[in-house]
Amino acid sequence: MTPPAPTVAPAAPNYRYAQFLTSAAKLSQCPPDSGWEVAFAGRSNAGKSSAINSLTNNSKLAKTSKTPGRTQLINFFALSEEQRLVDLPGYGFAKVPLAVKREWTLQLEKYLQNRQCLRGLILLMDVRHPLQPFDQQMLGWALQAAMPVHILLTKADKLKRGAAGTALLEVRAALKANSDRVSVQLFSALKHDGHKELIAVLDGWLTDASFIEETD
């Protein structure tokens, strides 16, 4: 039985209180489809888990590895009873059988298009290699599902300030046609830069009172 929809929008969460909730191999194993949820997605070398750990100030929350693609489950982190962050499997990950890649492609698409409590997608891209084919595919899925997307151009510390700024402008220009649904910022997990802008986006999605009206 589907849990009743919340009747009051929650307050903005404290991301430092994030706790691991559960993992799922497919959509049917996810927690109940209620509340407010924001998912983090990106190529296996984009620094997705590192970004979550930087945001929550907990280096052990999301598993990180020098081997790309270690996140092969949908991992849920509770912020409150009704608010969650979700670490999606790194797409395009290496050293995995083709059949597994195809299955995860299917599961990612199902999650993005069918998860009713999903309020937005944080899409991570290496600032030095943005808008790769897999990134474009993920954007296409999200836009098809009318899902707002906020792009983190990660590893911004790897570039000089001017070069990073140029990369930001180029990505924004490339996505100008979808600027009503897609926003972009620079981010560095190593330097803990970009938290303020990211938190502003997350707070907006995770406390969106219009979600109650949509689900009533």
MOTA-V16480 format. One record per residue. RES is the residue in one letter. SS is DSSP state (~ for helix, > for strand, _ for the rest). PHI is phi in degrees with one decimal (none if undefined). OMEGA is omega in whole degrees, 0 to 359 (none if undefined). Layout:
BEGIN
RES_SS_PHI_OMEGA ; RES_SS_PHI_OMEGA
END
This chain:
BEGIN
M___none_180 ; T___-71.7_180 ; P___-62.3_178 ; P___-63.9_179 ; A___-68.6_177 ; P___-62.2_183 ; T___-101.8_180 ; V___-133.6_178 ; A___-66.9_182 ; P___-75.2_175 ; A___-74.8_177 ; A___-61.8_184 ; P___-78.6_169 ; N___-96.5_188 ; Y_~_-67.1_179 ; R_~_-73.6_178 ; Y_~_-93.7_182 ; A___-59.2_179 ; Q_>_-133.5_177 ; F_>_-61.3_182 ; L_>_-106.9_181 ; T_>_-168.5_175 ; S_>_-121.8_180 ; A_>_-138.9_178 ; A___-89.0_180 ; K___-155.4_187 ; L_~_-56.9_183 ; S_~_-67.4_181 ; Q_~_-97.3_181 ; C___-71.3_176 ; P___-59.5_179 ; P___-49.3_185 ; D___-82.0_180 ; S___-146.3_179 ; G___86.9_184 ; W_>_-128.3_186 ; E_>_-140.6_174 ; V_>_-126.4_183 ; A_>_-105.5_175 ; F_>_-106.1_181 ; A_>_-134.9_177 ; G_>_171.8_176 ; R_>_-60.1_188 ; S___-64.2_179 ; N___-112.7_185 ; A___-85.9_179 ; G___85.5_184 ; K_~_-64.0_181 ; S_~_-63.5_179 ; S_~_-63.8_178 ; A_~_-65.8_178 ; I_~_-63.2_180 ; N_~_-65.8_178 ; S_~_-65.9_179 ; L_~_-59.1_185 ; T_~_-91.6_182 ; N___56.8_180 ; N___-138.1_186 ; S___-68.3_183 ; K___-108.9_185 ; L___-68.0_178 ; A___-98.3_184 ; K___-67.0_176 ; T___-115.8_182 ; S___-157.4_174 ; K___-75.3_177 ; T___-94.8_182 ; P___-59.1_172 ; G___90.0_181 ; R___-72.5_177 ; T___-80.2_181 ; Q___-120.3_174 ; L___-124.5_172 ; I_>_-83.8_184 ; N_>_-103.9_183 ; F_>_-107.7_178 ; F_>_-123.9_183 ; A_>_-83.7_172 ; L___-102.5_176 ; S___-160.4_179 ; E___-63.9_185 ; E___-117.8_184 ; Q_>_-125.1_183 ; R_>_-142.2_165 ; L_>_-104.4_183 ; V_>_-128.7_177 ; D_>_-99.3_181 ; L___-83.2_179 ; P___-57.5_177 ; G___-67.0_183 ; Y_>_-83.9_183 ; G___77.6_185 ; F___-67.6_187 ; A___-87.9_173 ; K___55.8_176 ; V___-128.6_180 ; P___-54.8_182 ; L_~_-57.3_180 ; A_~_-62.3_178 ; V_~_-67.9_178 ; K_~_-59.7_180 ; R_~_-64.7_180 ; E_~_-64.0_180 ; W_~_-71.3_174 ; T_~_-60.0_178 ; L_~_-64.4_182 ; Q_~_-67.3_177 ; L_~_-62.5_180 ; E_~_-63.5_178 ; K_~_-61.3_181 ; Y_~_-61.4_184 ; L_~_-64.7_186 ; Q_~_-92.2_186 ; N_~_-118.2_183 ; R___-76.9_188 ; Q___-70.4_182 ; C___-86.1_181 ; L_>_-74.0_186 ; R_>_-96.9_180 ; G_>_-177.7_183 ; L_>_-122.2_170 ; I_>_-92.6_183 ; L_>_-106.9_184 ; L_>_-100.4_178 ; M_>_-138.0_173 ; D_>_-62.0_184 ; V___-57.4_181 ; R___-83.6_182 ; H___-142.6_183 ; P___-81.1_172 ; L___56.0_173 ; Q___-72.3_182 ; P_~_-53.2_179 ; F_~_-65.0_178 ; D_~_-63.6_179 ; Q_~_-63.1_178 ; Q_~_-64.2_180 ; M_~_-64.2_176 ; L_~_-60.8_180 ; G_~_-61.0_178 ; W_~_-60.6_183 ; A_~_-64.3_181 ; L_~_-66.7_177 ; Q_~_-63.4_179 ; A___-89.9_181 ; A___56.8_182 ; M___-96.9_176 ; P___-66.5_182 ; V_>_-127.5_173 ; H_>_-119.6_184 ; I_>_-93.6_171 ; L_>_-101.3_172 ; L_>_-86.2_190 ; T_>_-80.8_179 ; K___60.3_181 ; A_~_-62.5_178 ; D_~_-68.3_180 ; K_~_-77.6_180 ; L___-117.1_172 ; K___-69.1_186 ; R_~_-53.8_182 ; G_~_-64.6_180 ; A_~_-67.6_178 ; A_~_-64.5_178 ; G_~_-63.5_178 ; T_~_-64.0_179 ; A_~_-61.4_178 ; L_~_-60.6_180 ; L_~_-63.1_181 ; E_~_-66.0_179 ; V_~_-67.2_178 ; R_~_-60.4_180 ; A_~_-65.3_181 ; A_~_-65.7_183 ; L___-107.9_185 ; K_~_-57.0_182 ; A_~_-64.0_180 ; N_~_-114.9_185 ; S___-63.9_178 ; D___-75.0_182 ; R___-115.4_188 ; V_>_-123.6_175 ; S_>_-121.9_187 ; V_>_-139.7_174 ; Q_>_-148.4_172 ; L_>_-86.3_181 ; F___-151.9_174 ; S_>_-136.4_177 ; A___-68.8_182 ; L___-63.5_182 ; K___-92.9_184 ; H___56.9_178 ; D_>_-98.9_176 ; G___101.6_181 ; H_~_-61.8_186 ; K_~_-58.9_181 ; E_~_-67.3_180 ; L_~_-63.9_181 ; I_~_-63.0_178 ; A_~_-60.9_178 ; V_~_-68.1_181 ; L_~_-60.8_179 ; D_~_-59.3_179 ; G_~_-63.0_181 ; W_~_-74.3_187 ; L_~_-83.5_177 ; T___-127.6_185 ; D___-75.0_182 ; A___-66.0_181 ; S_~_-65.6_178 ; F_~_-62.1_179 ; I_~_-64.3_180 ; E_~_-63.3_181 ; E_~_-67.5_187 ; T_~_-100.1_179 ; D___-67.5_none
END
